[in-house]
Structure formats: structure tokens, C-alpha cells
């Protein structure tokens, strides 16, 4: 058995261990009805099919997930359900002890969609322990009663999730990112702040469980001590997922993939396609040549404004020409949503841009 065959065998065994119902890591949201029939969806499918509406449902935000915004304010999830719960750098944080009721019209963040939810409180026990019900996959689901992520058994037994927008500073200036979310002027995060916040989260929220840290920005990789922070968290046995614009290039990213999952978000306004391809080649080579790097997930997500689907198709074609990209990486295409200033120095998720039905269908098919 050669290396790629070993990787495929490991992936298959790992996915079966994580959830026997689905082997596709891009299908991260499982919608289940009261009879145990389910379908697995990607974030992009949830958005494009408008299945992300959970208003009135009970949600496990705050008990299994936490979000820290760019200014350090603690939220139960990216949607800010329940408001703010203090600042991780200088406040005492008091989190809820039970699930909360969703008051949002739509769930716009992929991480938020994966948080367990139930429309009927009686089904909370099933969402907390899927082994209580015999799940059966179907092609078309009528009315979902609860939601669970594909990695459910692992996340409940080992990991909680902290999504941390580690700062606003970015070296890009995308038109759809308001300055409240991303800019070129805010100070870069410091080592002391990062370590103090990390230890506070571990003691307050992680307690005796490991944490999956999902890091975004701004742009985290321009923080001088970011790789040092990754080393620090890795040595404590936690898991890291870094969302980056990929601008640091192959030298940096091939080091990062040894201790962190990497998700490259491709922003077409600042795209250098040859640089992107070269960086992805370096990551793939590292995953192919290093057993340690081979364990970490790698994906490329193209953010597609209206009328730019053809450009995304070109990027996909170029990426899949990289040897072993299909075996060692994942490709996604996402529609873009707006942000609204919230009057508190930040911004909240808005609505999807104005896509035609054909565009949304094309995005779904391409990703």
C-alpha cells in the first residue's frame, strides 16, 4: 500500500469513527427529522438552499461553542445570540449553563450551523446523544427536527469549539469586508494578549475537555507571533484550524500545516492565481511527505461575488491540476453575505448578496 492509499484508508476509517452516517467532511451539517431520517449538507448548500433558518429552535451555543470577536468580546456564537458576555482580555465572563433559544432570522456562519439545535425541546436528548436513535439517510428530507455536525461523536467526547476572530488587521481590503470587521489600520495582536485570552478560555470554557480553535481575523498569519501561538496550543493537545487569505505564501504555510488545519479563503479582488497555486502545491507536498502534516485538514474556499462564477471555475480547474490535490485537499465555493454595523464597534451578519437562482445553483454545483 503506497502513501496515498494509506491516506485514503485512514480517511475512510476516521470518517466512519467520527460518524458512520457520512464520510464526506464537507457535509458538516446533518439535518434529522423525528423519524431518524437525515441528510448531510455543506455550509454552501445550507446557504444556497436557504435551509439555515432556525428561529425559535433551542441551540447549544455557549455550552459547546464560543465565539470571540475582533475586539475580544465573548459571544455564544458568531450570530451574537444572547448578546455579549464580557471581554476576554479584561472582564469576568459568565456563560449560560444550558441551551439557548435562537432569535435570528437566519444562521449565516458555517460554524454556527454545525452547533446542535432542536426545534422541539423533547428532542434535545437525541441531539446530545445520536446513539439513542437509528439514523437512516434519505435523498430528500421533509421537516428537520434537530441538527448535528458530522464530527458529533468526536466533538462531544473530546472537543469544544472556540471561534476566535483574533484581530481586525488584514493586508487585504475586500469591498465586502467593512472596517469594523477587517482593516489595515488596527494594531496587530500581541503575544501577551493571545496567551492571557487562551488560558482564560481553557479554564473557563474548556475545563477538562480539549478545544478546537478556529482562528480567523482580519488575517491571523500576519501576526508576528502566530506560529509561536500555534506551537503553544498544539503542545497543550488542542486542535487548531487557521482560516487565512494565503498571502504569506508557501514557505509559511508548509510550516503551518504541520500543526494546524488550513483553510485558504480566496478573495477574487486580490487574487494572484499563480501565487495561490504555488502555495497549494507546497502544502500538498508537505502533506504528502510528512506523516504529521498528513493528519491536518486542508481546503480552499473561493468567495464568489455575483457574476464571478466563471472565475471560480477557472480556479478549480487550476487547483485540480496540482498532483494529489483531489486526494489531499478539499474545494469549496461560497456566496457572499453583507455585514451591518451594530453600533458597538463591530458588525453583524446581514443577508446574501443579490444572486440569481442560476448563480446559486451554479455555486452549489461547483463547490
N, C-alpha and C positions, 0 to 999 in steps of 0.2 A: 504494500500500500504506500503510494507516494504521499508527499506532504499535502497536496490539495485534496486527495481522497481522505486523508486523516481529518482535515479541516471540515469537510462535508459531513463525515461521520460524527465528528464532535458536535457540529451544529445540530444535526438531527437528534442526537441523544440529549443535548442540552434543551432544545425546544420541547421535546417530549417530557423532560423532567420538569420544566417550568410550567407548562400547561399542555396536557395531552390533546386538548381540543384544537390547537392551532400551532403550526410550525413556522409561520411567517412573522418575523419580528416587526415588519411594517404595519401589521394588523394589530395595533396596540390597544384597541377599544373593543370589548366584547359586549354586545347588547343582547340581553337574555329576557325571555318572557316567562310568564308564570308556569308554563309547562316544561321549562327547561330547554326550549328550542333557542338556538343562538346563531348570530352572525358576527364575524370579526371584521372590523373596519379600520382603515388607516385614518390618521388625522385629516388627510386631504379629502377622503371620502365623506367623513363626518361633516366637513365644511361645505363641500360642493353639493352634497345631497341634503344639506340643512337638517341633519339629524342631531345637531348639537344644542337642542333646546330642552333644558331640564328644570325650568322654573317650577318651584313648588316641591321638588324632589328633596329627599334627605341626602346629604353629601358628607363624605368622610374628611373633607378639607379641615386641616387643623389637628387631626388626630393621626393621620398617616402621611400628610403632606404639609409643607410650609413654603411660603414664598417671601423672599427678602427683596425689596425693590431697590432701585439705584441709589436712593438716599438712606438706605438702611432700615426703612420702616418694615415691620413684620406684618405679613398678611397671611391668611389661611391658605390662599391660593392666588394665582395671578389676577383673578377677577375681582379681588378685594372684598369677597363676601364677608360680612360681619364688620367691615371697616379695618382700621389699623390697630395693632396690638403693641404699640411701643416701638422704640428704635433699638436695634440690636447693638448699637455702639454705646448707648448711654442710658437706656431705660430698663426698668424691671418689666419683664414680659409675662403676661398671664394668658395662657391658651385655654380654649374650651376642652372639656373632658369627654364630650360626646359629639356626634354628628350634628351638622347644622342644616338649616333649610335654605335651599337655593332661591335667591331673589333676582336672578339675572335672566334677561330675555334669551341670551344665547351664551354658550360656552365657547370662547374663541381661542383658547390656548390648548395645544395638544396635551401638555402635561395635566391640565385641569380635566380634560375629557377622560383621562385614564383613572382619575380618582373614583373609587367605588361610590355608587349612588343607587337609591331605590325610590321608586315612585310611591310604593306602599310600605309604610314602616314595618309591616309584618314580615317583609322580605329581607329586612336588614340582616338577619341571621344567615340567610343563604348567601348574601353578598360577602359576608365576613368569612364564610366557610363554604366554598363551592363544592366540597365533597359531600355536602348534605343532599345534593340533587344530581340526578343523572342528566347531564347535558347532552343534547343532540344537535349537531349542526344542520342548518337548513339553508336553502338558497335565498329565501325571502322571508324576512321577519315582519310580522304584522304589528304587534304592540309590545315594545320592550318594557319590562318591569324593573330590571336592575342592570347595572353596568359594572364591569370589572376589567382590569388590564390583563393582557396576555401573560404577563410575568407574575400573576397573582400569587401563586404559592410561594415563590421566592421572595416577593416583596413583603408578604406578611410575616414570613418566618425570619427573614434576615434584614431587609432594608426598609427604612422610611425614606421619603424623598424630600429634599430641600432644593427648591429652585431659587437661585441667587443671581439677581442682576447686579453684578459685582461693581458696577460703576457706569457712568454716562459717557465717559471719554471714548471716542472712536476716531479712527483715521479715515473713515468714510463719512459721507454726508448725504445719505439717500433721501430723496424727496419725500418719501412716505414715513420717515422717522422724525418726529418733532424733537426740538431741543430738550424737552422735558424727559425724553427717553434716551436720546443719543446726540452727542455734540462733540466739537473739537476743542472746547474751552474748559470743561470741568477738570479738576485735578485728578491725577491718577491715584488709584487706591494704594494705600501704604501697607507694608508688611505687618506693622503693629495692629492696625485696624483689622486686617484679614484674620490674624491669629486670634485676637480677642473675640471677634464675632464667631469664628469657628468653634472655639472652646465653649462659648456661651450656648451655641446651638446644640452641641453634643451633650452638654449637661442638662439643658432644659428640655430638649425635644427628643434627642436620640436616646438618652438614658442608657439602657443596656442593649440597644439594637444598633446595628450599623446603618449608615446613611448613604443613599445615593445622592451625590451633589451634582445638580445640573446647573452649570455655570454659563452665564451669558453676560451681556453688557448693555450698552457700549460694546467694546471689543476687549475681551479679557486678556488676549495674548500680548497686548501692548503694555500691560502692567509689568514693570521690571522684575518683580519677584513672583510672577505667576507660576513658572516652572518649579520654583522652590516651594511654593504653597502646595502644588500638586504632589511633590515628593512627601511633604509633611502629612497630608491627608492620606495618601497611599500607604505610608508606613503605619498608620493607625488602623488599617484594614478596611477603610471605607472605599466606596466606588465613586469615580468622577466621570462626568460627561461634559466635555467642553464644546460649546457652540461658538464657532469662530467664522469670520469672513475669509479666512485662509490667507490673509495678506502677509503673514510672517514668512511664508514660503516653506520649501521642502526641508531645509536644514532644521528648522524649529519644529515642524510638525512630525518629522520622523522621530524626534526625541519624545514629543508629547504622546504619541501613540503607544509608547511602552508602558504608560501608567494611567492613561485616560482614554475613554471613548472620544471620538472626534466627530462632530457634525459640522460640515462646512456649509454655511448659508451663502449662496451665490446671489449677489446683487448686481443686476444687469447694468445699472448706471456706472458701475465701477469695475466692470469685468475686464480682466486681461486673460483671455481664454488660454493662451499658451502657458501663462504662469500657473493657472488653475490646473491644467493637465499635468504639468511638471510636478506640482506639489502632490497631486493624487498618485502619480507614479511612484514618488518617493515613499508615500505612506504604504502603498500596496507592496512595494519591495521590502519594506521593513516588516510588514505583517507576514510576508512570505518567508523571510529569512530569520525571523526572531520568534521563538515559541512564546515568549512573554507578550510581544506585540500582537501575536495572532489571536489572543483572547479578547482583545478590545474591539468593540463595535466601531465601524467607520461608515459614514454616509454623506452624501452630497444632496443638498436641498436647493433647488432653484426657485427663487422668489419671482413670480411671473406677474407683472402688471398687465392690465388689459392690452390686447393687440400685440403681445410679445411671445405667443406660443411657439412660433417658428424658431425663434432664437433658442428657446429651451430645448426644442427638438434637436438642434444642431449640437448643443452642449451634451445632450445624452449620447448622441452618436459618437462624439469625440471621446467621451469617458469610456464607453464600452469597447473602444478600440485599444484601451490600455490592457495589456495581458493580465488576466486573472481578476480584473475589476468585477466581473459578474459574480465570481465566486467569493470575493473577499470584501465587497462593498455593497452599499445599497443606494438607490437613486430615488429621489422624490421631487415632485413639483407641487408648489403651494400657491394658491391665490393670496392676494394681499388684502389686509384689512386696515381700516383707518384707526387713528387714535384721537381721543378728545381730551384736552386739558381738563384736569379735575379741580383746579383751584387750590391744590395743596402742594404745588411744586412738581407734580407728576402728571401722568396721562393715563387714561383708561382705554381699554379696547373699545373700538367702535364697530362699524359694520364692514362687510366685504365691499371692495371696490365694485364698480358697476360693470360686471361681466355679462356677456351674452350667455344664453343657455348652451350654445355651441362651444363657447370657450370653456365653461365649467366642465362640460363633458370631455373636451379635449385635455384639460388639465388632469382630470381623473384618469383618463386612459393612458396618458403619457407617464404619470407618476406611479 
